[in-house]
Amino acid sequence: MRIAIAGADGRMGRMLIEAVLQSEDLTLAVALNHSESPSLGQDAGAFLGIETGVRITDNLAALADADCLIDFTRPEATLKHLPACIEHGVKCVIGTTGFDEAGKKAIQAASQKTAIVFAPNMSVGVNVTLKLLEMAARLLSSGYDVEVFEAHHRNKVDAPSGTAIAMGEAVAHAWGEELQNIAEWTRHGDTGPRETGRIGFSVVRGGDIIGDHTVYFCGPGERVEITHRSNSRATYAQGSLRAARYLARKDFGLFDMHDVLAS
C-alpha cells in the first residue's frame, strides 16, 4: 500500500514517515508540506539520515502516486487535501482536530466518494478509554459530577483537544444528551454552585506534554478517575497505519477507530 504523509516535516509527520519506513507492508510514496516550508525538495527521510527517494512537495498532484493519505495537519490544510484525494482516488486517514461543523460536513461529503477514517485520536489505548468512559457514564449517571481534564504541549493551537471533546461526547451520549447542550467550556468569576448534569472542561498548555487526559466522576465520598497518558507519538502513528490498512478493503464511507479496532 502506497502511503502519502501530510505535514511531512512536523513532529507527527516525521513520526509517521519513520513508522511507514519501518513497516513491511507499506511504502512511503508521497510527502507533502505547505508551499512556504523550507523543507520542500528535501528527501523525506533526511531527518533520519535515510535516502528514500521521496522529495517533500507542495504539489497535490503527487497524490496520484498514493493509495492513502495520512493527514495530521490543520483543518484548512486537510480540507484542501480532500478534493485532491477524491480526484486521484486516494483514501484518507484524518487525525487533524479543530474542525468546525462546516468542516465536519465537508469530510462527510467527501466520504461518499472515497474511504475515510476520521478520528480525534488514533491511539488504540485512547479508543479503549472511550469505551470505558461509556460504561462508567452509564453506571455513574446519577449523583456524580463529570470533569474532563487535558494537557498538551505549548504549540497545540486548538482547545479543548479533539480527544477531550470525544471523551465528553462519550459521557454525554451515554447519558442520552448532546455535549454542546451540557458542556461547561470555561469558568471565571462568581460562577455560583455547580449545576447538576453538566460536563466541565479544563485545559493545560505547556512545555512538551504529548497528551494527558483524565475524566473525573466526582460523587459523595469518592472520586473515580479514568486516565490516558501518551508517552510517545508512536502510538498515534501505529494506530494511523492500522487505519490505513483497514481502508485498503473499503471503496468509500466514513469510519472511525472503533470500526478499525473491531475489524
C-alpha positions in Angstrom: 0.0 0.0 0.0 1.5 3.4 -1.1 1.2 6.0 1.7 1.3 9.8 1.5 2.1 11.8 4.5 0.9 15.4 5.0 2.8 17.8 7.2 6.0 15.8 6.4 8.4 17.9 8.4 6.2 18.3 11.5 6.6 16.2 14.7 3.7 13.9 13.8 4.6 13.8 10.1 8.1 12.6 10.9 6.8 10.0 13.3 4.5 8.7 10.6 7.3 8.7 8.0 9.5 6.7 10.3 6.7 4.2 11.1 5.9 3.7 7.4 9.6 3.1 6.5 9.8 0.5 9.3 6.7 -1.3 8.2 6.9 -4.4 6.0 3.7 -3.9 4.1 3.5 -0.1 3.5 5.6 2.1 1.2 6.3 5.8 1.5 5.1 7.3 -1.8 4.4 11.0 -1.2 5.5 13.6 1.4 3.5 16.8 1.4 4.1 20.2 3.0 2.8 23.7 2.7 4.3 26.0 0.0 6.3 28.1 2.4 8.1 25.2 4.1 11.9 25.3 4.0 11.9 21.5 3.7 10.5 21.5 0.1 12.7 19.5 -2.2 14.4 17.7 0.7 14.4 13.9 0.9 11.5 12.9 3.3 13.9 10.6 5.2 16.7 13.2 5.7 15.9 13.7 9.4 16.7 10.0 9.9 19.8 10.1 7.7 18.0 7.9 5.2 17.7 8.4 1.4 14.1 7.4 0.5 13.9 8.9 -3.0 10.7 10.7 -1.9 11.1 14.5 -2.1 8.9 16.8 0.1 6.5 18.7 -2.2 3.6 21.1 -2.1 2.1 19.7 -5.3 -1.1 17.9 -4.6 -1.0 16.2 -8.0 1.7 14.0 -6.4 -1.2 12.2 -4.6 -1.7 10.3 -7.9 1.2 8.1 -6.8 -0.5 7.2 -3.5 -3.2 4.8 -2.3 -3.9 6.5 1.1 -3.1 9.9 2.6 -2.4 10.2 6.4 -3.2 13.8 7.5 -2.3 15.3 10.9 -2.2 19.0 9.9 -4.7 21.8 10.4 -8.4 21.9 9.3 -7.8 24.4 6.5 -5.0 22.2 5.0 -6.9 18.9 5.4 -9.9 20.5 3.6 -7.6 21.5 0.7 -6.3 17.9 0.5 -9.7 16.2 0.3 -10.6 17.3 -3.3 -7.2 16.1 -4.5 -7.8 12.8 -2.7 -11.1 12.4 -4.5 -9.6 13.4 -7.8 -6.9 10.8 -7.6 -8.8 8.0 -5.9 -6.9 8.3 -2.7 -8.2 7.1 0.6 -7.6 9.3 3.7 -6.8 8.8 7.4 -7.6 12.1 9.2 -6.2 12.8 12.6 -6.5 16.6 12.3 -8.6 18.2 15.1 -10.3 21.6 15.5 -12.8 21.3 12.6 -16.0 23.4 12.8 -19.4 22.0 11.8 -18.8 23.0 8.2 -15.5 21.2 8.1 -17.0 18.0 9.5 -19.8 18.2 6.9 -17.2 18.5 4.2 -15.5 15.4 5.4 -18.8 13.6 5.5 -19.5 14.7 1.9 -16.0 13.5 0.7 -16.6 10.1 2.3 -19.3 9.5 -0.3 -16.6 9.5 -2.9 -13.6 7.9 -1.1 -13.0 6.0 2.1 -12.0 8.0 5.2 -11.1 7.1 8.7 -11.7 10.3 10.8 -10.9 10.2 14.5 -9.7 12.7 17.1 -7.2 10.3 18.3 -5.6 7.3 16.5 -4.2 5.7 19.7 -5.6 2.2 20.4 -5.4 3.0 24.1 -7.4 6.2 23.8 -10.2 4.4 21.9 -10.4 1.7 24.5 -10.6 4.5 27.1 -13.6 6.0 25.2 -15.4 2.6 25.6 -14.6 2.5 29.3 -16.0 6.0 29.7 -19.3 5.0 28.1 -19.6 2.1 30.6 -18.7 4.3 33.6 -21.1 7.1 32.5 -24.0 4.6 32.3 -23.2 3.2 35.7 -22.5 6.6 37.3 -25.3 8.5 35.7 -26.8 9.8 39.0 -25.1 11.7 41.8 -21.7 12.1 40.0 -20.3 15.3 38.5 -18.0 14.9 35.5 -14.9 16.9 34.7 -12.6 16.4 31.7 -9.0 17.5 32.1 -6.5 17.6 29.3 -2.9 18.8 28.9 -0.8 19.2 25.8 2.4 20.9 24.6 2.7 24.6 24.3 2.4 24.6 20.4 -1.1 22.9 20.3 -3.4 25.6 18.8 -6.9 24.2 19.5 -8.6 23.7 22.9 -10.0 21.6 24.3 -8.3 18.8 22.4 -10.2 16.7 20.0 -9.7 13.8 22.3 -11.1 15.7 25.3 -14.1 16.6 23.3 -14.5 12.9 22.2 -14.4 11.9 25.9 -17.0 14.4 26.8 -19.2 13.2 23.9 -18.8 9.6 25.1 -20.2 10.6 28.5 -22.9 12.8 27.1 -24.1 10.2 24.7 -24.2 7.6 27.5 -26.5 10.0 29.3 -28.7 10.5 26.2 -27.5 14.1 25.8 -25.6 16.1 23.2 -22.4 17.5 24.5 -22.9 21.1 23.3 -26.1 21.3 25.4 -24.4 20.3 28.7 -20.7 21.4 28.4 -19.1 24.0 30.6 -16.2 25.1 28.5 -14.9 27.9 30.8 -15.3 29.1 34.4 -14.5 32.6 35.6 -15.6 34.9 38.4 -18.6 34.2 40.5 -20.0 31.1 38.9 -22.3 30.0 41.7 -22.7 26.4 42.7 -22.2 23.7 40.1 -25.3 22.8 38.0 -26.2 19.1 38.0 -25.7 17.2 34.8 -23.1 19.4 33.3 -19.6 18.3 32.0 -16.8 20.6 32.8 -13.5 21.0 30.8 -10.1 22.1 32.0 -7.1 22.7 29.7 -3.3 23.0 30.3 -0.9 24.1 27.5 2.8 24.0 28.3 6.2 22.5 27.6 6.4 19.4 25.5 3.5 17.4 27.0 2.5 14.9 24.3 -1.1 14.4 25.7 -2.7 13.6 29.1 -6.4 13.1 29.5 -8.4 12.4 32.7 -12.1 12.2 33.2 -13.3 12.6 36.8 -16.6 11.2 38.1 -16.9 13.0 41.4 -19.6 11.6 43.8 -20.3 11.8 47.5 -17.4 10.4 49.4 -15.5 9.1 46.4 -14.0 10.0 43.0 -13.4 7.7 40.0 -10.7 8.8 37.6 -10.2 7.3 34.1 -6.8 8.4 32.7 -4.8 8.0 29.5 -1.3 9.4 29.1 0.7 9.4 25.9 4.4 8.9 26.4 5.2 8.9 22.7 3.6 9.9 19.4 4.5 6.5 18.1 1.1 5.2 19.4 -0.7 7.7 17.1 1.5 6.6 14.2 0.9 2.9 14.7 -2.9 3.5 15.0 -2.8 5.5 11.8 -1.1 2.8 9.9 -3.7 0.3 11.2 -6.4 2.7 10.0 -4.7 2.9 6.5 -4.7 -0.9 6.3 -8.3 -1.0 7.2 -9.2 1.3 4.3 -7.5 -1.0 1.9 -10.7 -3.0 2.0 -13.0 0.0 1.6 -14.1 1.9 -1.5 -15.9 4.8 0.2 -17.5 5.6 3.5 -16.8 7.4 6.8 -15.2 5.3 9.6 -13.7 5.9 13.0 -11.2 4.0 15.1 -13.9 1.9 16.7 -14.5 0.5 13.2 -10.8 -0.1 12.7 -10.3 -1.9 16.1 -13.4 -4.1 15.6 -12.2 -5.4 12.2 
